[in-house]
Amino acid sequence: MSDARPRRFFSESSFWNQPIPADAEVDPRSEHFSNLIMQGRDGPGFGINVRRWTIPVYEVDARTPRRRIHQRPCDHPHYARWGRPFRHGPGFGPEIPIPDHARPDPEPDAHMAMVDWERRQAWDMWYVRRRQDGEWESATGMTYALDGDGVFNRGMFDVQPGESIHFHGPSRAAGVPAIAGLIMHDEVLAGRIEHKLAFACRKNAYLEFVWPAAWTDGKLEGGIPEGAVIQLDPALDLEQFHLDRGGMTVARALQEYGAVNVDCAGGNALYAEHPFGKPGIDWEGVLDPFCLAHIEGKHCRVLKLGELIHGGKTREPLSSD
């Protein structure tokens, strides 16, 4: 294990960087929520997105070329029918630093993020691409401080009932920073993750969420609210699962820090940084995407929810009449 402590996103006091107290309360509906996790499409455990459906994070500095980011039209396959424009969030652009070699995740959501450790600033985008003319365009765009709290105030966005938060800048459906909760390559190599993780599932609550989420795209009545924190039972003996080093590192983080529900997905998924962001790194032999598949959702508990906030994206666009 390396003696060097990997850098964490956000301030030391950030919600994302706080371990779960030993006396943390469990939500009265925790068993119900755990049963929903057990119904994951790909099984009752968690997969880890390491090469697709996740976020490349590029490190930039004052020498990195700054590129103009155009507003991408509303032609995403899941959002075109809404007929509403996307927009970039407060303070984003019009130019941001993007390395020459940068490319987004190749899946349809096409996430990408940049972090500048010297300026302590981050940028993230969803549905971003480099056009044939060499210019960049993105549906969403957010910028925020790397030494801030990592939580977006819902009042920042003029989001209307029924809309997606994507129409207002955030690239996560829960309205949280895209880099929040990412499993980073250097953390796994060091054998220690000291922050909450991010997870997604297909059983998210419809039109209700909790802080630190600012919105939701959940579809299930009585589902798991976005913003909820799940914790792998801290009393669970991990040795019984014969985890490799990477799997043990992630499982311990789930016991000590937990994971936050940030998005909808086809199955139960955690997020590791996409290797595109750091040329030369590879998850092969470092983190197996199926290493936690046999730790079933029944071993997770949902911590006591904060105030339920009502709102979010509706299943179909609301009438403008």
PyMOL commands that set and color helices and strands:
alter all, ss='L'
color gray80, all
select helices_A, chain A and resi 15-17+30-38+80-82+154-156+165-168+185-190+238-241+245-256+275-277+297-299
alter helices_A, ss='H'
color red, helices_A
select strands_A, chain A and resi 47-49+57-59+66-71+95-97+112-116+121-125+128-130+136-138+142-145+197-201+204-209+224-226+229-232+259-264+269-271+300-302+309-310
alter strands_A, ss='S'
color yellow, strands_A
deselect
rebuild
show_as cartoon
